Each structure stands twice: as C-alpha cells, then as structure tokens.
C-alpha cells in the first residue's frame, strides 16, 4: 500500500485506526499531530518497519519460559491487537499483571499517558519486590 499510494496516504489511513473511537472524537487535534509526526518518517523506513512486523516470528513461547513478571496492557478498543487475541496469552506466564484500559485503542500510552505512567511505575515497584 505504501509503495502504491505513498507514505502520506498510508499514515492518514492507518494512524487514526490505532486510537479508540472516543479518543478520535474528543482529540482530533492530537490525532492530526500524531499523523504529522509519523509523516516525518521516510517512506523507506515505513516500508521496512511494516515488512519487519509482518515477518516477525511468533514469540508466544517466550511467555511460557519467562521467570519474571509480565505486564499486559490491553486497550479494549484496540483493533491492531484485539483483546480477544491477547487474553489467551495472559495465563501463559507464571506471573502476569493484567490491565485493561476502557475506551482505549492500541496507543494507550498516548491516549492515557498519566494512567500508563502510573501503571508502569506500579509494575516496576512490584518487580523490585519480586
């Protein structure tokens, strides 16, 4: 798609879909800002990134052998990695911390920056006592 229609068309089509419908409606200026930020990335880099994502191997098996806690942060409105695809994985690690953001898409760290920061800080503290 990038090679056929260009980086701009791809970013303008793809980037908004990474956010929840609620966030897109309430923060159109932020979505536009993220689009502009992504457009600064060269087309060749965008192509390489997406080719790498498509070709990456399945690493789910790592979850069964990991000996440290694993944090799962799930956006309920994530269409890139839907919740129903992630939930079966949360029971694989020996110790899982699971957090589901309501009305949040794939970009929870941008949609919910303070909550994401607090969640990470809590998880880090938990891991220090593990």
N, CA, C and O atoms as CSV, one atom per row, in Angstrom:
chain,resi,resn,atom,element,x,y,z
A,1,UNK,N,N,0.822,-1.193,0.000
A,1,UNK,CA,C,0.000,0.000,0.000
A,1,UNK,C,C,0.868,1.260,0.000
A,1,UNK,O,O,0.578,2.225,-0.707
A,2,UNK,N,N,1.936,1.238,0.801
A,2,UNK,CA,C,2.819,2.405,0.866
A,2,UNK,C,C,3.465,2.652,-0.486
A,2,UNK,O,O,3.527,3.789,-0.954
A,3,UNK,N,N,3.951,1.573,-1.121
A,3,UNK,CA,C,4.604,1.731,-2.420
A,3,UNK,C,C,3.622,2.196,-3.484
A,3,UNK,O,O,3.986,2.972,-4.368
A,4,UNK,N,N,2.381,1.730,-3.407
A,4,UNK,CA,C,1.392,2.069,-4.424
A,4,UNK,C,C,0.814,3.465,-4.234
A,4,UNK,O,O,0.687,4.225,-5.194
A,5,UNK,N,N,0.459,3.807,-2.974
A,5,UNK,CA,C,-0.242,5.069,-2.719
A,5,UNK,C,C,0.592,6.116,-2.000
A,5,UNK,O,O,0.177,7.271,-1.897
A,6,UNK,N,N,1.765,5.732,-1.501
A,6,UNK,CA,C,2.629,6.680,-0.816
A,6,UNK,C,C,2.473,6.649,0.698
A,6,UNK,O,O,1.480,6.163,1.239
A,7,UNK,N,N,3.478,7.179,1.347
A,7,UNK,CA,C,3.538,7.208,2.803
A,7,UNK,C,C,2.406,8.024,3.410
A,7,UNK,O,O,1.817,7.624,4.415
A,8,UNK,N,N,2.102,9.159,2.808
A,8,UNK,CA,C,1.076,10.040,3.371
A,8,UNK,C,C,-0.291,9.366,3.400
A,8,UNK,O,O,-0.987,9.409,4.414
A,9,UNK,N,N,-0.670,8.752,2.304
A,9,UNK,CA,C,-1.975,8.062,2.258
A,9,UNK,C,C,-2.022,6.939,3.279
A,9,UNK,O,O,-3.035,6.741,3.950
A,10,UNK,N,N,-0.920,6.205,3.396
A,10,UNK,CA,C,-0.867,5.097,4.342
A,10,UNK,C,C,-1.001,5.594,5.781
A,10,UNK,O,O,-1.799,5.061,6.552
A,11,UNK,N,N,-0.234,6.598,6.136
A,11,UNK,CA,C,-0.257,7.127,7.511
A,11,UNK,C,C,-1.627,7.715,7.839
A,11,UNK,O,O,-2.156,7.484,8.927
A,12,UNK,N,N,-2.197,8.465,6.920
A,12,UNK,CA,C,-3.505,9.084,7.175
A,12,UNK,C,C,-4.611,8.044,7.297
A,12,UNK,O,O,-5.611,8.287,7.972
A,13,UNK,N,N,-4.449,6.908,6.666
A,13,UNK,CA,C,-5.431,5.831,6.763
A,13,UNK,C,C,-5.206,4.992,8.020
A,13,UNK,O,O,-6.160,4.628,8.707
A,14,UNK,N,N,-3.957,4.692,8.314
A,14,UNK,CA,C,-3.623,3.744,9.375
A,14,UNK,C,C,-3.587,4.369,10.767
A,14,UNK,O,O,-4.139,3.804,11.711
A,15,UNK,N,N,-2.959,5.502,10.899
A,15,UNK,CA,C,-2.712,6.086,12.220
A,15,UNK,C,C,-3.992,6.323,13.028
A,15,UNK,O,O,-4.030,5.947,14.200
A,16,UNK,N,N,-5.020,6.917,12.469
A,16,UNK,CA,C,-6.229,7.130,13.279
A,16,UNK,C,C,-6.847,5.825,13.802
A,16,UNK,O,O,-7.467,5.814,14.865
A,17,UNK,N,N,-6.678,4.734,13.058
A,17,UNK,CA,C,-7.241,3.451,13.483
A,17,UNK,C,C,-6.522,2.852,14.685
A,17,UNK,O,O,-6.992,1.867,15.253
A,18,UNK,N,N,-5.405,3.423,15.076
A,18,UNK,CA,C,-4.680,2.948,16.251
A,18,UNK,C,C,-5.291,3.491,17.550
A,18,UNK,O,O,-4.893,3.091,18.644
A,19,UNK,N,N,-6.251,4.397,17.419
A,19,UNK,CA,C,-6.861,5.040,18.582
A,19,UNK,C,C,-8.320,4.619,18.712
A,19,UNK,O,O,-8.949,4.207,17.738
A,20,UNK,N,N,-8.838,4.725,19.905
A,20,UNK,CA,C,-10.240,4.377,20.142
A,20,UNK,C,C,-11.156,5.409,19.484
A,20,UNK,O,O,-10.755,6.555,19.280
A,21,UNK,N,N,-12.371,5.010,19.156
A,21,UNK,CA,C,-13.330,5.970,18.593
A,21,UNK,C,C,-13.571,7.166,19.514
A,21,UNK,O,O,-13.717,8.293,19.040
A,22,UNK,N,N,-13.612,6.931,20.801
A,22,UNK,CA,C,-13.839,8.013,21.772
A,22,UNK,C,C,-12.694,9.018,21.717
A,22,UNK,O,O,-12.927,10.225,21.660
A,23,UNK,N,N,-11.456,8.524,21.733
A,23,UNK,CA,C,-10.296,9.413,21.699
A,23,UNK,C,C,-10.265,10.217,20.399
A,23,UNK,O,O,-10.000,11.419,20.412
A,24,UNK,N,N,-10.535,9.549,19.285
A,24,UNK,CA,C,-10.534,10.250,17.993
A,24,UNK,C,C,-11.554,11.380,17.980
A,24,UNK,O,O,-11.286,12.460,17.454
A,25,UNK,N,N,-12.714,11.131,18.554
A,25,UNK,CA,C,-13.766,12.149,18.571
A,25,UNK,C,C,-13.412,13.310,19.505
A,25,UNK,O,O,-13.671,14.469,19.181
A,26,UNK,N,N,-12.825,13.000,20.657
A,26,UNK,CA,C,-12.526,14.029,21.657
A,26,UNK,C,C,-11.224,14.773,21.394
A,26,UNK,O,O,-11.039,15.884,21.891
A,27,UNK,N,N,-10.312,14.174,20.616
A,27,UNK,CA,C,-8.980,14.770,20.426
A,27,UNK,C,C,-8.534,14.768,18.958
A,27,UNK,O,O,-7.460,14.253,18.647
A,28,UNK,N,N,-9.332,15.329,18.063
A,28,UNK,CA,C,-8.930,15.309,16.642
A,28,UNK,C,C,-7.611,16.043,16.389
A,28,UNK,O,O,-6.864,15.684,15.479
A,29,UNK,N,N,-7.328,17.068,17.193
A,29,UNK,CA,C,-6.074,17.808,17.009
A,29,UNK,C,C,-4.871,16.946,17.377
A,29,UNK,O,O,-3.813,17.072,16.760
A,30,UNK,N,N,-5.015,16.078,18.365
A,30,UNK,CA,C,-3.925,15.173,18.744
A,30,UNK,C,C,-3.704,14.129,17.650
A,30,UNK,O,O,-2.564,13.809,17.313
A,31,UNK,N,N,-4.782,13.607,17.104
A,31,UNK,CA,C,-4.657,12.629,16.023
A,31,UNK,C,C,-3.910,13.264,14.856
A,31,UNK,O,O,-3.021,12.644,14.274
A,32,UNK,N,N,-4.265,14.485,14.519
A,32,UNK,CA,C,-3.574,15.182,13.429
A,32,UNK,C,C,-2.106,15.399,13.772
A,32,UNK,O,O,-1.241,15.269,12.905
A,33,UNK,N,N,-1.821,15.725,15.011
A,33,UNK,CA,C,-0.434,15.908,15.446
A,33,UNK,C,C,0.363,14.607,15.306
A,33,UNK,O,O,1.510,14.629,14.859
A,34,UNK,N,N,-0.234,13.488,15.682
A,34,UNK,CA,C,0.436,12.188,15.550
A,34,UNK,C,C,0.650,11.839,14.078
A,34,UNK,O,O,1.688,11.293,13.707
A,35,UNK,N,N,-0.333,12.157,13.251
A,35,UNK,CA,C,-0.193,11.916,11.815
A,35,UNK,C,C,0.994,12.713,11.278
A,35,UNK,O,O,1.826,12.177,10.547
A,36,UNK,N,N,1.071,13.998,11.643
A,36,UNK,CA,C,2.178,14.845,11.167
A,36,UNK,C,C,3.523,14.305,11.656
A,36,UNK,O,O,4.507,14.333,10.917
A,37,UNK,N,N,3.569,13.818,12.890
A,37,UNK,CA,C,4.799,13.245,13.422
A,37,UNK,C,C,5.209,12.017,12.599
A,37,UNK,O,O,6.380,11.857,12.256
A,38,UNK,N,N,4.244,11.161,12.288
A,38,UNK,CA,C,4.534,9.942,11.516
A,38,UNK,C,C,4.954,10.259,10.088
A,38,UNK,O,O,5.742,9.522,9.494
A,39,UNK,N,N,4.437,11.345,9.537
A,39,UNK,CA,C,4.794,11.717,8.173
A,39,UNK,C,C,6.252,12.149,8.049
A,39,UNK,O,O,6.790,12.192,6.942
A,40,UNK,N,N,6.891,12.465,9.162
A,40,UNK,CA,C,8.309,12.826,9.137
A,40,UNK,C,C,9.197,11.606,8.910
A,40,UNK,O,O,10.363,11.740,8.541
A,41,UNK,N,N,8.648,10.434,9.129
A,41,UNK,CA,C,9.396,9.196,8.924
A,41,UNK,C,C,9.503,8.925,7.428
A,41,UNK,O,O,8.487,8.937,6.734
A,42,UNK,N,N,10.693,8.686,6.919
A,42,UNK,CA,C,10.853,8.431,5.479
A,42,UNK,C,C,10.040,7.207,5.023
A,42,UNK,O,O,9.854,6.249,5.772
A,43,UNK,N,N,9.576,7.271,3.803
A,43,UNK,CA,C,8.774,6.173,3.254
A,43,UNK,C,C,9.538,4.856,3.316
A,43,UNK,O,O,8.950,3.819,3.624
A,44,UNK,N,N,10.817,4.878,3.031
A,44,UNK,CA,C,11.611,3.642,3.060
A,44,UNK,C,C,11.636,3.037,4.463
A,44,UNK,O,O,11.626,1.815,4.611
A,45,UNK,N,N,11.666,3.878,5.482
A,45,UNK,CA,C,11.644,3.382,6.867
A,45,UNK,C,C,10.289,2.790,7.215
A,45,UNK,O,O,10.212,1.767,7.895
A,46,UNK,N,N,9.220,3.429,6.751
A,46,UNK,CA,C,7.869,2.907,6.984
A,46,UNK,C,C,7.727,1.524,6.352
A,46,UNK,O,O,7.189,0.607,6.973
A,47,UNK,N,N,8.202,1.377,5.137
A,47,UNK,CA,C,8.118,0.096,4.446
A,47,UNK,C,C,8.923,-0.958,5.201
A,47,UNK,O,O,8.435,-2.066,5.422
A,48,UNK,N,N,10.143,-0.625,5.594
A,48,UNK,CA,C,10.987,-1.579,6.331
A,48,UNK,C,C,10.342,-1.972,7.655
A,48,UNK,O,O,10.380,-3.140,8.043
A,49,UNK,N,N,9.753,-1.008,8.343
A,49,UNK,CA,C,9.091,-1.288,9.615
A,49,UNK,C,C,7.948,-2.284,9.427
A,49,UNK,O,O,7.865,-3.279,10.146
A,50,UNK,N,N,7.078,-2.020,8.473
A,50,UNK,CA,C,5.923,-2.899,8.285
A,50,UNK,C,C,6.318,-4.258,7.735
A,50,UNK,O,O,5.682,-5.260,8.064
A,51,UNK,N,N,7.352,-4.317,6.908
A,51,UNK,CA,C,7.840,-5.623,6.453
A,51,UNK,C,C,8.382,-6.427,7.632
A,51,UNK,O,O,8.149,-7.632,7.728
A,52,UNK,N,N,9.104,-5.758,8.526
A,52,UNK,CA,C,9.624,-6.442,9.719
A,52,UNK,C,C,8.485,-6.930,10.615
A,52,UNK,O,O,8.554,-8.032,11.160
A,53,UNK,N,N,7.446,-6.120,10.769
A,53,UNK,CA,C,6.296,-6.532,11.587
A,53,UNK,C,C,5.605,-7.757,10.988
A,53,UNK,O,O,5.218,-8.673,11.713
A,54,UNK,N,N,5.456,-7.770,9.694
A,54,UNK,CA,C,4.786,-8.881,9.013
A,54,UNK,C,C,5.618,-10.159,9.115
A,54,UNK,O,O,5.064,-11.248,9.267
A,55,UNK,N,N,6.933,-10.034,9.034
A,55,UNK,CA,C,7.810,-11.201,9.002
A,55,UNK,C,C,8.293,-11.653,10.379
A,55,UNK,O,O,8.995,-12.659,10.478
A,56,UNK,N,N,7.938,-10.945,11.424
A,56,UNK,CA,C,8.456,-11.309,12.741
A,56,UNK,C,C,7.914,-12.675,13.165
A,56,UNK,O,O,6.761,-13.007,12.891
A,57,UNK,N,N,8.750,-13.457,13.830
A,57,UNK,CA,C,8.298,-14.780,14.268
A,57,UNK,C,C,7.395,-14.678,15.501
A,57,UNK,O,O,7.426,-13.691,16.236
A,58,UNK,N,N,6.613,-15.696,15.698
A,58,UNK,CA,C,5.748,-15.787,16.871
A,58,UNK,C,C,6.625,-16.043,18.097
A,58,UNK,O,O,7.362,-17.028,18.141
A,59,UNK,N,N,6.545,-15.170,19.077
A,59,UNK,CA,C,7.352,-15.295,20.298
A,59,UNK,C,C,6.504,-15.675,21.514
A,59,UNK,O,O,6.941,-15.515,22.654
A,60,UNK,N,N,5.312,-16.171,21.274
A,60,UNK,CA,C,4.425,-16.543,22.374
A,60,UNK,C,C,5.085,-17.551,23.303
A,60,UNK,O,O,4.838,-17.528,24.509
A,61,UNK,N,N,5.919,-18.436,22.766
A,61,UNK,CA,C,6.578,-19.463,23.581
A,61,UNK,C,C,7.457,-18.845,24.671
A,61,UNK,O,O,7.674,-19.460,25.716
A,62,UNK,N,N,7.952,-17.658,24.435
A,62,UNK,CA,C,8.779,-16.983,25.450
A,62,UNK,C,C,7.976,-16.789,26.734
A,62,UNK,O,O,8.528,-16.854,27.832
A,63,UNK,N,N,6.678,-16.551,26.593
A,63,UNK,CA,C,5.839,-16.329,27.774
A,63,UNK,C,C,5.796,-17.540,28.695
A,63,UNK,O,O,5.633,-17.386,29.906
A,64,UNK,N,N,5.936,-18.725,28.151
A,64,UNK,CA,C,5.875,-19.921,28.996
A,64,UNK,C,C,7.178,-20.188,29.733
A,64,UNK,O,O,7.186,-20.909,30.732
A,65,UNK,N,N,8.277,-19.621,29.258
A,65,UNK,CA,C,9.565,-19.874,29.907
A,65,UNK,C,C,10.079,-18.698,30.725
A,65,UNK,O,O,11.088,-18.826,31.420
A,66,UNK,N,N,9.413,-17.574,30.656
A,66,UNK,CA,C,9.879,-16.387,31.363
A,66,UNK,C,C,9.760,-16.593,32.883
A,66,UNK,O,O,8.785,-17.165,33.369
A,67,UNK,N,N,10.759,-16.120,33.608
A,67,UNK,CA,C,10.777,-16.314,35.067
A,67,UNK,C,C,10.512,-15.024,35.833
A,67,UNK,O,O,10.567,-15.007,37.063
A,68,UNK,N,N,10.231,-13.969,35.127
A,68,UNK,CA,C,9.937,-12.682,35.762
A,68,UNK,C,C,8.484,-12.312,35.463
A,68,UNK,O,O,7.891,-12.846,34.525
A,69,UNK,N,N,7.909,-11.407,36.248
A,69,UNK,CA,C,6.534,-10.982,35.972
A,69,UNK,C,C,6.407,-10.329,34.591
A,69,UNK,O,O,7.334,-9.683,34.104
A,70,UNK,N,N,5.254,-10.513,33.987
A,70,UNK,CA,C,4.961,-9.949,32.672
A,70,UNK,C,C,3.752,-9.026,32.806
A,70,UNK,O,O,2.736,-9.393,33.396
A,71,UNK,N,N,3.880,-7.826,32.250
A,71,UNK,CA,C,2.786,-6.860,32.267
A,71,UNK,C,C,2.069,-6.882,30.926
A,71,UNK,O,O,2.691,-6.728,29.875
A,72,UNK,N,N,0.764,-7.072,30.972
A,72,UNK,CA,C,-0.084,-6.994,29.789
A,72,UNK,C,C,-0.938,-5.738,29.932
A,72,UNK,O,O,-1.724,-5.619,30.871
A,73,UNK,N,N,-0.781,-4.809,29.002
A,73,UNK,CA,C,-1.605,-3.608,28.967
A,73,UNK,C,C,-2.448,-3.715,27.700
A,73,UNK,O,O,-1.924,-3.727,26.587
A,74,UNK,N,N,-3.741,-3.790,27.888
A,74,UNK,CA,C,-4.654,-4.064,26.787
A,74,UNK,C,C,-5.616,-2.895,26.620
A,74,UNK,O,O,-6.203,-2.418,27.591
A,75,UNK,N,N,-5.768,-2.446,25.399
A,75,UNK,CA,C,-6.777,-1.439,25.080
A,75,UNK,C,C,-8.043,-2.152,24.636
A,75,UNK,O,O,-8.018,-2.926,23.679
A,76,UNK,N,N,-9.128,-1.902,25.311
A,76,UNK,CA,C,-10.371,-2.592,24.988
A,76,UNK,C,C,-10.822,-2.328,23.557
A,76,UNK,O,O,-11.478,-3.175,22.951
A,77,UNK,N,N,-10.482,-1.170,23.014
A,77,UNK,CA,C,-10.865,-0.816,21.651
A,77,UNK,C,C,-9.717,-0.972,20.647
A,77,UNK,O,O,-9.736,-0.367,19.575
A,78,UNK,N,N,-8.728,-1.780,21.001
A,78,UNK,CA,C,-7.569,-1.987,20.130
A,78,UNK,C,C,-7.979,-2.847,18.931
A,78,UNK,O,O,-8.408,-3.989,19.099
A,79,UNK,N,N,-7.847,-2.304,17.744
A,79,UNK,CA,C,-8.141,-3.077,16.537
A,79,UNK,C,C,-6.874,-3.660,15.926
A,79,UNK,O,O,-6.960,-4.580,15.113
A,80,UNK,N,N,-5.698,-3.152,16.295
A,80,UNK,CA,C,-4.434,-3.687,15.783
A,80,UNK,C,C,-4.123,-5.036,16.435
A,80,UNK,O,O,-3.713,-5.980,15.760
A,81,UNK,N,N,-4.322,-5.116,17.747
A,81,UNK,CA,C,-4.151,-6.355,18.508
A,81,UNK,C,C,-5.391,-6.493,19.389
A,81,UNK,O,O,-5.380,-6.079,20.547
A,82,UNK,N,N,-6.448,-7.069,18.847
A,82,UNK,CA,C,-7.708,-7.157,19.588
A,82,UNK,C,C,-7.581,-7.917,20.902
A,82,UNK,O,O,-6.817,-8.875,21.021
A,83,UNK,N,N,-8.345,-7.465,21.870
A,83,UNK,CA,C,-8.309,-8.030,23.212
A,83,UNK,C,C,-8.515,-9.547,23.193
A,83,UNK,O,O,-7.869,-10.260,23.961
A,84,UNK,N,N,-9.392,-10.046,22.341
A,84,UNK,CA,C,-9.656,-11.479,22.309
A,84,UNK,C,C,-8.446,-12.279,21.830
A,84,UNK,O,O,-8.394,-13.493,22.031
A,85,UNK,N,N,-7.464,-11.613,21.195
A,85,UNK,CA,C,-6.226,-12.287,20.795
A,85,UNK,C,C,-5.198,-12.261,21.918
A,85,UNK,O,O,-4.343,-13.142,21.996
A,86,UNK,N,N,-5.274,-11.270,22.779
A,86,UNK,CA,C,-4.301,-11.122,23.863
A,86,UNK,C,C,-4.708,-11.928,25.098
A,86,UNK,O,O,-3.859,-12.539,25.748
A,87,UNK,N,N,-5.975,-11.931,25.416
A,87,UNK,CA,C,-6.431,-12.582,26.657
A,87,UNK,C,C,-5.980,-14.030,26.811
A,87,UNK,O,O,-5.633,-14.416,27.927
A,88,UNK,N,N,-5.962,-14.853,25.772
A,88,UNK,CA,C,-5.462,-16.222,25.968
A,88,UNK,C,C,-3.994,-16.275,26.388
A,88,UNK,O,O,-3.556,-17.259,26.984
A,89,UNK,N,N,-3.243,-15.236,26.084
A,89,UNK,CA,C,-1.820,-15.225,26.418
A,89,UNK,C,C,-1.542,-14.846,27.870
A,89,UNK,O,O,-0.471,-15.165,28.387
A,90,UNK,N,N,-2.469,-14.182,28.534
A,90,UNK,CA,C,-2.190,-13.679,29.885
A,90,UNK,C,C,-2.026,-14.798,30.900
A,90,UNK,O,O,-1.446,-14.581,31.964
A,91,UNK,N,N,-2.520,-15.982,30.597
A,91,UNK,CA,C,-2.381,-17.100,31.529
A,91,UNK,C,C,-1.128,-17.930,31.268
A,91,UNK,O,O,-0.867,-18.887,31.997
A,92,UNK,N,N,-0.362,-17.592,30.264
A,92,UNK,CA,C,0.839,-18.372,29.930
A,92,UNK,C,C,1.990,-18.120,30.897
A,92,UNK,O,O,2.573,-19.087,31.388
A,93,UNK,N,N,2.349,-16.868,31.197
A,93,UNK,CA,C,3.472,-16.655,32.140
A,93,UNK,C,C,3.115,-17.134,33.546
A,93,UNK,O,O,1.945,-17.236,33.914
A,94,UNK,N,N,4.139,-17.417,34.300
A,94,UNK,CA,C,3.941,-17.832,35.689
A,94,UNK,C,C,3.301,-16.715,36.508
A,94,UNK,O,O,2.426,-16.964,37.336
A,95,UNK,N,N,3.748,-15.475,36.266
A,95,UNK,CA,C,3.188,-14.316,36.966
A,95,UNK,C,C,2.832,-13.255,35.924
A,95,UNK,O,O,3.695,-12.768,35.194
A,96,UNK,N,N,1.554,-12.911,35.872
A,96,UNK,CA,C,1.080,-11.892,34.938
A,96,UNK,C,C,0.391,-10.772,35.698
A,96,UNK,O,O,-0.366,-11.012,36.639
A,97,UNK,N,N,0.663,-9.567,35.282
A,97,UNK,CA,C,-0.111,-8.407,35.718
A,97,UNK,C,C,-0.892,-7.955,34.491
A,97,UNK,O,O,-0.318,-7.752,33.421
A,98,UNK,N,N,-2.186,-7.802,34.647
A,98,UNK,CA,C,-3.051,-7.507,33.511
A,98,UNK,C,C,-3.825,-6.234,33.789
A,98,UNK,O,O,-4.434,-6.080,34.848
A,99,UNK,N,N,-3.797,-5.325,32.829
A,99,UNK,CA,C,-4.577,-4.106,32.957
A,99,UNK,C,C,-5.278,-3.846,31.634
A,99,UNK,O,O,-4.651,-3.870,30.575
A,100,UNK,N,N,-6.569,-3.600,31.697
A,100,UNK,CA,C,-7.351,-3.307,30.502
A,100,UNK,C,C,-7.845,-1.868,30.580
A,100,UNK,O,O,-8.586,-1.498,31.491
A,101,UNK,N,N,-7.423,-1.064,29.611
A,101,UNK,CA,C,-7.890,0.314,29.519
A,101,UNK,C,C,-9.212,0.337,28.764
A,101,UNK,O,O,-9.300,-0.149,27.636
A,102,UNK,N,N,-10.224,0.895,29.382
A,102,UNK,CA,C,-11.520,1.088,28.729
A,102,UNK,C,C,-11.393,2.224,27.707
A,102,UNK,O,O,-10.591,3.141,27.886
A,103,UNK,N,N,-12.177,2.156,26.657
A,103,UNK,CA,C,-12.226,3.209,25.635
A,103,UNK,C,C,-10.829,3.651,25.199
A,103,UNK,O,O,-10.545,4.841,25.064
A,104,UNK,N,N,-9.971,2.659,24.984
A,104,UNK,CA,C,-8.595,2.917,24.577
A,104,UNK,C,C,-8.241,1.951,23.456
A,104,UNK,O,O,-8.632,0.784,23.476
A,105,UNK,N,N,-7.495,2.456,22.476
A,105,UNK,CA,C,-7.075,1.633,21.363
A,105,UNK,C,C,-5.677,1.077,21.566
A,105,UNK,O,O,-5.298,0.722,22.682
A,106,UNK,N,N,-4.919,1.004,20.493
A,106,UNK,CA,C,-3.574,0.430,20.510
A,106,UNK,C,C,-2.552,1.390,21.129
A,106,UNK,O,O,-1.485,0.962,21.570
A,107,UNK,N,N,-2.873,2.658,21.159
A,107,UNK,CA,C,-1.930,3.673,21.613
A,107,UNK,C,C,-2.267,4.183,23.012
A,107,UNK,O,O,-2.333,5.390,23.244
A,108,UNK,N,N,-2.475,3.271,23.922
A,108,UNK,CA,C,-2.827,3.634,25.294
A,108,UNK,C,C,-1.838,4.581,25.937
A,108,UNK,O,O,-2.215,5.422,26.753
A,109,UNK,N,N,-0.569,4.447,25.572
A,109,UNK,CA,C,0.446,5.323,26.170
A,109,UNK,C,C,0.259,6.768,25.739
A,109,UNK,O,O,0.714,7.680,26.429
A,110,UNK,N,N,-0.404,6.994,24.605
A,110,UNK,CA,C,-0.714,8.352,24.162
A,110,UNK,C,C,-2.129,8.748,24.554
A,110,UNK,O,O,-2.392,9.917,24.839
A,111,UNK,N,N,-3.029,7.792,24.570
A,111,UNK,CA,C,-4.415,8.094,24.924
A,111,UNK,C,C,-4.564,8.318,26.432
A,111,UNK,O,O,-5.344,9.163,26.870
A,112,UNK,N,N,-3.821,7.565,27.201
A,112,UNK,CA,C,-3.905,7.607,28.670
A,112,UNK,C,C,-2.496,7.757,29.251
A,112,UNK,O,O,-2.033,6.861,29.958
A,113,UNK,N,N,-1.803,8.868,28.972
A,113,UNK,CA,C,-0.396,8.976,29.376
A,113,UNK,C,C,-0.172,8.903,30.886
A,113,UNK,O,O,0.745,8.213,31.332
A,114,UNK,N,N,-0.975,9.586,31.671
A,114,UNK,CA,C,-0.773,9.558,33.135
A,114,UNK,C,C,-1.091,8.189,33.713
A,114,UNK,O,O,-0.342,7.674,34.543
A,115,UNK,N,N,-2.185,7.606,33.283
A,115,UNK,CA,C,-2.553,6.274,33.770
A,115,UNK,C,C,-1.505,5.249,33.343
A,115,UNK,O,O,-1.177,4.343,34.109
A,116,UNK,N,N,-0.981,5.384,32.132
A,116,UNK,CA,C,0.068,4.474,31.658
A,116,UNK,C,C,1.328,4.620,32.497
A,116,UNK,O,O,1.958,3.629,32.867
A,117,UNK,N,N,1.686,5.842,32.789
A,117,UNK,CA,C,2.873,6.108,33.617
A,117,UNK,C,C,2.703,5.495,35.005
A,117,UNK,O,O,3.610,4.829,35.505
A,118,UNK,N,N,1.558,5.714,35.623
A,118,UNK,CA,C,1.307,5.158,36.954
A,118,UNK,C,C,1.319,3.635,36.934
A,118,UNK,O,O,1.855,2.996,37.839
A,119,UNK,N,N,0.734,3.071,35.910
A,119,UNK,CA,C,0.703,1.617,35.772
A,119,UNK,C,C,2.117,1.052,35.670
A,119,UNK,O,O,2.437,0.060,36.325
A,120,UNK,N,N,2.957,1.671,34.860
A,120,UNK,CA,C,4.337,1.221,34.730
A,120,UNK,C,C,5.115,1.393,36.032
A,120,UNK,O,O,5.899,0.523,36.411
A,121,UNK,N,N,4.897,2.505,36.708
A,121,UNK,CA,C,5.580,2.716,37.989
A,121,UNK,C,C,5.174,1.651,39.006
A,121,UNK,O,O,6.025,1.131,39.727
A,122,UNK,N,N,3.897,1.327,39.069
A,122,UNK,CA,C,3.420,0.283,39.983
A,122,UNK,C,C,4.016,-1.076,39.629
A,122,UNK,O,O,4.408,-1.838,40.513
A,123,UNK,N,N,4.083,-1.373,38.345
A,123,UNK,CA,C,4.636,-2.649,37.922
A,123,UNK,C,C,6.127,-2.727,38.254
A,123,UNK,O,O,6.611,-3.771,38.690
A,124,UNK,N,N,6.844,-1.644,38.052
A,124,UNK,CA,C,8.276,-1.616,38.386
A,124,UNK,C,C,8.466,-1.853,39.879
A,124,UNK,O,O,9.335,-2.629,40.276
A,125,UNK,N,N,7.662,-1.192,40.711
A,125,UNK,CA,C,7.743,-1.412,42.158
A,125,UNK,C,C,7.439,-2.868,42.515
A,125,UNK,O,O,8.122,-3.463,43.348
A,126,UNK,N,N,6.429,-3.428,41.890
A,126,UNK,CA,C,6.085,-4.825,42.111
A,126,UNK,C,C,7.263,-5.726,41.753
A,126,UNK,O,O,7.587,-6.656,42.491
A,127,UNK,N,N,7.894,-5.450,40.628
A,127,UNK,CA,C,9.028,-6.281,40.180
A,127,UNK,C,C,10.231,-6.147,41.108
A,127,UNK,O,O,10.993,-7.101,41.266
A,128,UNK,N,N,10.410,-4.996,41.716
A,128,UNK,CA,C,11.529,-4.804,42.637
A,128,UNK,C,C,11.363,-5.652,43.883
A,128,UNK,O,O,12.354,-6.026,44.509
A,129,UNK,N,N,10.131,-5.963,44.255
A,129,UNK,CA,C,9.871,-6.768,45.440
A,129,UNK,C,C,9.673,-8.238,45.125
A,129,UNK,O,O,9.455,-9.060,46.015
A,130,UNK,N,N,9.754,-8.548,43.851
A,130,UNK,CA,C,9.530,-9.922,43.430
A,130,UNK,C,C,10.722,-10.774,43.751
A,130,UNK,O,O,10.719,-11.972,43.468
